[in-house]
């Protein structure tokens, strides 16, 4: 069952956010906000890349090996955003990859339960 929610800021690497520095390039593991119930099996999210350090992309996946599919593609020192559904979040974490350094903002807009 899908539960739409008022957007919850899960991650924000801009100054004043967490961790407050650009991320990447490379793989990282981030946790889900405590505001998302433990029985959630998938989440709807908006992913934003800003202050990018060149052309690149962001990939997000529920765990295991990184996927070859990007969620956001960006050009130069700009911003790009997209919505995504992430399944398989039972372990309360997800992988994120940035091709070039960028600030990343992730808002959760809903979740699914069994």
N, C-alpha and C positions, 0 to 999 in steps of 0.2 A: 504494500500500500504506500502511495506517495504522500508525503507530508510537506506542503509548501510552508516556508517560514520567512519571516522578515530576515533579510540578508545578515549573516553572521560573518564578521571579519575573521577569517581563519589565519591568514598570514599577511604580513606587510613588511617588506624589507627596507622601506624608505626610512630616513632619519626619524626617530621617534617611534618607529614600529619595531618589530622583531625580525631579524636581528639588527636592523638599522644600517646594513651595508649591502651593496649590490651582491647578488649571488652569481655563481658560475664563473667560467664554464665548468660543467661537470654534473655528476649525479649527486643528489641529496635525498634524505628521507625526512619527511615532515609528518607531524602528528595531526589528527583531527581535533578541532575545538572541543572542549569539554561540554559545550552547549549542544553537541550532536549526541543523541542517545546511543548507549552502548549496543543496542540491538540493530542499529542501522547497517544495512547490507550494501547500500550505494548512496551517493550524494550527487546533487546537482550543484555545479560550481561555475562561477565566472572567474576567468584567469586573465590578469592584466600584466603586461610587460611594459615598463616605462624606463626612461633614461638609459636606453640600451647603448651598448658600446660598439655597435656595428650591426650588420645584417645577421639574423639568426632565427632561432625558434625555441619554443618551450614544449616539452613533452611531460605529461603527467600520467602515472600508471599506479595500480593498486599494490604492487609488490612484485617480487621476482625480477626477471630480466627486463630492462628498459624496452619499451615498445618503439617501433620505428615510425610511429604516427605522431605528428605535432598537434598541439592544441592551439598554439598561437605562433604565427610567423610575423617577424618584424624586420623593418628596414632602418638602417642608420640610427641616429640619435632621436628616436621618436617614441611612439607608444602604439600598442596593439592590444586587442582584447578579443575574447571569445567565450562562449558558454560551452560547458562540457558535462557529461555524466560519467562518474567514476564508479564502477562496480567493484565488488570484492573488498570492501573496506572493513571487514570484520576484525582485523588486527589493529584498527584505529590509526593506521599510518598509510602514507602513500609516497611514491617516488616522484621526484621532479628533476628535470634536466634542463639546463639552459646552454645554448650553443655559444653565446658570448655573454659577458657580464651584463646584468640587467637588474632593476628592482622589480620584484614580483609582488602582486597583490592577489590574494585568493579570497573570494567571498562565497560562502555556502548559502544557497537559496532554497534548499529543500533536501529531503532524504527519503529513502525507501526502507520499510521494515518488512519482515516476512509476513 
